[in-house]
Amino acid sequence: MNKTAHRIYLSLLSIIVLLAFAAIANKGYTYYKLGIEDRFFHADHILLKPSGIWGHGMGIIGSLFMILGVLLYMFRKRYRIFSRIGILKHWLEFHIFLCTLGPVLVLFHTSFKFGGIVAISFWSMVAVFLSGIIGRFIYIQIPRTIEGRELSLNEVRDLAGDISNTLTSTIGLDEESLKIIVNAAKPKAQLQSGNFITRYFNKKAENRKTLATVKAIMDKNNLPKAQRLQVINLVKNEWSLNRRIERLVLMQNLFKYWHVAHLPFALVMLVIMIIHVAVTIVFGYRWIF
Amino acid sequence: MKFRIKHIATAYLFAVLFSFQANAQISPGELAKVHSHLEGLSNCTQCHILGEKVSNAKCLACHTELKVRIDQNKGYHSSSLVKGKQCASCHNDHHGVTFQILKFDKDKFDHNLAGYKLTGAHSKKKCADCHKAEFITDKKIKAKKFSYLGLKTECLTCHDDYHQKTLASTCADCHNDEKFKPASKFDHQKTKFKLAGKHEHITCAECHKTSIVNGVKFQEFKGVKATNCTNCHKDPHANKFGQNCSDCHNNESFTVVGGVNNFDHSRADFNLEGKHLKVQCKSCHKLKLTTPLNFKNCTDCHTDYHEKQFAKNGISPDCSACHTVKGFTEFSYTIEQHNAGAFVLKGSHVATPCFACHKKLDKWKFKEIGKTCTDCHENVHENFIDPKFYPESNCEACHNQNRWKEVEFDHKKTKFELEGTHTKQTCRDCHFNKEKTGHANQKFVGLANTCTNCHKDAHSQQFDNNGVTDCKRCHNSDSFKPATKFDHNKTLFPLDGKHINVACVKCHKEVSNQGVTFVQYKIKEFKCENCHR
């Protein structure tokens, strides 16, 4: 899958999620905005109530999406026989898609009524969802191989420093200019002091200053526009890499702890969901079956 | 590391599971307040049947009062709209404590489906006006905070018995739903007292009186006596005419009276007698028969014919003082009463009809008709008798009141005193001269005192002396014959001898002269041979 196809694929998944959310929200807006006591008397109650054709359906389908999303990704990741099917990154994206669309459907299944034991399942789901977002953030902070394997600190450091080679091989710059740009891309030790807020703003200011210097050098060398963009991207990529290197150990630790949250929440959600489904079936609510 | 994660996850799961109260964990939401006693895991099957959602049977197992109704096929829940539906399709739950488990559009509710169609004023009422505990008799339902059950369809379930059990409880037989008053369905014609005439137009309250009974307003409808008019109507006649008002009155109007022919006027204060019996009612009762009349005096109806001729000090005596009801011309005025007045009736006046004196003209007149004879009688002697003989035209100077012909006149007052048989003659014999026509001409004045003025000279003027025959020389007043005063010896031929005993007629023969036959007394010659042969 090339980059464009991948973007279309991601966009499609996002659009599906957004459309599903928008369509259901639109359909049930007047119903969902009512108080719990008044919903029974809404014309769409029979459809949208948690045990209604739509409501119950959304619960079942949403749950299946989540189970499927978890299982597919888990099997792909953990079992060797699936390890060669597709790129893990794409499976993760599909996992994120199903586990986003699923909670959306489950959210409407609950009709925003969060009570009883199943609320634990719901809030666990919310926790899983939110932790998933956090996990995704942490995940992208850890550089990986194209297969998704985490790079070690040394492997990451190897990635850095190639900028001077790139600059000299593709863009013709004088030695002094090259040196200034390479230095500009290097991490600055004086920016490691203070708290994370002051650090953030100091770094932003410094980066703006550095970028202005780089741009001035490029002006001086009369670089064409394409090359100017390439240089700026190289510098920014280098900053990003530097940032990742700075955070790598932290992120790797965070990622370990993230699993402690993400997985148990998922398990809680699943167990209670099973109880919920069992109770539902026991009491005779079988949706269309 | 993986081991640790699994342990943390398991611990978390258990912690979460047991951190909630087990009771509420599988409930999809809080039960409504009325069902709050059913909260809890152990109570699920109070309403739910496993595998069959919510069962009607479960609902009705608690709501027995409703089940009774449904079993009886009565009420809203037995209507075609509800029948076959799940209870929970209308009365759902698990929507929170404040959820209205019984909610419907009260304004659009078709009460007909409840088995009691709301019409008239009922359709304008609020549910709670009728559906309230005080109208519910069933203790179990009454004890509930609120229920639409338990009301009976009988009117008295909600309405006070205005008639206080005096009438049947089937109010709708008489009343409709619109208004309690008037009882529009009530047909008085079906009662023992059928309304007719004016009775049809009066308000109920006029006969059915309202009072306070048991502390509340009560109008009497049952047991109202209607056997007689006086049960309701005041008898203005104070029972003078008995109790059968309808003998005279009808239902249309008290003042329009019928049955007049049967009316016994004697029961009124004015008994009809005499002529009054034949008088048309209208003659006296000019307005309505029932309009009060003054009847104390005859003049209350009758005009005073006499135009106050008998009034004293301006007040006329009642007609009945003289008249009776037998007729105006029949009266009770007696001669004694008349004689007590200024003109005492005597003699033939007693027998004289009243009108002879009192109705000389067309009109009767009783006052100032005069007391003297000539006020009534014609003075027939006027210009014939010198008024000095009957001063002030007083006839009684000669006549009396017994008979006109009975005349007592002292003829000595005249120049011609009556003597002898003159005293035995009637006035007419001398003073009236009958014509051949029979008309008698009176003559009192200018009569000569000579006999021949009245008497016929039987001697055919043989004894005239200078044209005057003085009968008294021979005759007296007692009798014409014999001529007692005649002395034959004083004649030219005195009688003597045999002549004394000779009958007069022997010498004085009847002779006729010019058709007049008379005895010849005066003899011209006294020769014997004139008599003797």
Boltz contact constraints between the chains, C-beta under 6 A:
constraints:
  - contact:
      token1: [A, 36]
      token2: [B, 95]
      max_distance: 6.0
  - contact:
      token1: [A, 36]
      token2: [B, 96]
      max_distance: 6.0
  - contact:
      token1: [A, 37]
      token2: [B, 95]
      max_distance: 6.0
  - contact:
      token1: [A, 37]
      token2: [B, 96]
      max_distance: 6.0
  - contact:
      token1: [A, 37]
      token2: [B, 98]
      max_distance: 6.0
  - contact:
      token1: [A, 37]
      token2: [B, 99]
      max_distance: 6.0
  - contact:
      token1: [A, 40]
      token2: [B, 92]
      max_distance: 6.0
  - contact:
      token1: [A, 40]
      token2: [B, 95]
      max_distance: 6.0
  - contact:
      token1: [A, 115]
      token2: [B, 29]
      max_distance: 6.0
  - contact:
      token1: [A, 116]
      token2: [B, 25]
      max_distance: 6.0
  - contact:
      token1: [A, 116]
      token2: [B, 26]
      max_distance: 6.0
  - contact:
      token1: [A, 116]
      token2: [B, 27]
      max_distance: 6.0
  - contact:
      token1: [A, 117]
      token2: [B, 25]
      max_distance: 6.0
  - contact:
      token1: [A, 117]
      token2: [B, 26]
      max_distance: 6.0
  - contact:
      token1: [A, 120]
      token2: [B, 16]
      max_distance: 6.0
  - contact:
      token1: [A, 259]
      token2: [B, 5]
      max_distance: 6.0
  - contact:
      token1: [A, 260]
      token2: [B, 5]
      max_distance: 6.0
  - contact:
      token1: [A, 260]
      token2: [B, 8]
      max_distance: 6.0
  - contact:
      token1: [A, 263]
      token2: [B, 9]
      max_distance: 6.0
  - contact:
      token1: [A, 264]
      token2: [B, 9]
      max_distance: 6.0
  - contact:
      token1: [A, 264]
      token2: [B, 12]
      max_distance: 6.0
  - contact:
      token1: [A, 267]
      token2: [B, 9]
      max_distance: 6.0
  - contact:
      token1: [A, 268]
      token2: [B, 13]
      max_distance: 6.0
  - contact:
      token1: [A, 268]
      token2: [B, 16]
      max_distance: 6.0
  - contact:
      token1: [A, 279]
      token2: [B, 26]
      max_distance: 6.0
  - contact:
      token1: [A, 282]
      token2: [B, 50]
      max_distance: 6.0
  - contact:
      token1: [A, 283]
      token2: [B, 48]
      max_distance: 6.0
  - contact:
      token1: [A, 284]
      token2: [B, 51]
      max_distance: 6.0
  - contact:
      token1: [A, 284]
      token2: [B, 52]
      max_distance: 6.0
  - contact:
      token1: [A, 284]
      token2: [B, 53]
      max_distance: 6.0
